C-alpha cells in the first residue's frame, strides 16, 4: 500500500520534463525498482520502504541493536531478499551491465540518482542519509562502470509530500542536484528550505494539502452542519 501511495502522489504531481514509471520491470519481467523517473539523460530510481524501526531500538540506547534494525529494514534485508540500499545496488548493477528497464538502456543515461523513500521518520535524523550513502558505496562496484551514480538520497514520506508542489515546474534531478550542491555532507534531510533552487519560488498544486483540505471540509459538514452552512 505504501508503494502504491508514493507512486500515486508522484504520478499525480509530476508535470516537469520527464516520464514517471511506477513498478518498472527488466526485459525478463523481474521488477527493477518500485519506480523510476527518466529526465532526458538522468534516471532517478526509487525504493519505497514502509518498514519501521522498533521503538526499543530507537530509544533503548543500544547502538548495536539500532544498527541491526537499520541494516535489516533499510540497508541489507534478510534471508527473504535484499531491501533498501541493497535492492538499489542489485538492480543498478543489472541495469549498468546492459539489461534494459522498460526499453530504457544504460547507453541513454549519463547520471543515475538512487533514492530511498521511507515511511519511518528515523531516516531524517542527522547522519542517516550519510550512513545510507556510505553503505551503498561499500556495496556498489563503482570502478566497473563509467556512468555517474550519485550518493543515495534518503527521504521520508513528509519530505516527498512537501516537495510535491514544485514538481509541476522543476525536474526532480535538478532539485536533488541543488540540495546536494549545498549539502555535500548529507547530514540533514532534504526539504524545500534546504534546496537553493526552490528558495523564493512559488509552490504549485499540492495534492496532499488539497486532499486534507477537502477532508477537513467534509468533517465540518458532517459534524457541524450549522457551521458548514455559514
Secondary structure, 3 states (H helix, E strand, C coil): CHHHHHHHHHHHHCCCCCEEEECCEECCCCECCCEEEEECCEEEEEEEECCCCCHHHHHCCCHHHHHHHHHHHHHCEECCEECCHHHHHHHHHHHHCCCCECCECHHHCCEEEEEEEECCHHHHCCCHHHHHHHHHHHHCCHHHCCCEECCCEEEEHHHHHHHHHHCCCCCHHHHHHHHHHHCCCCCCCCCHHHCHHHCCCCCCCCHHHHHHHHHHHHHHHHHCHHHHCC
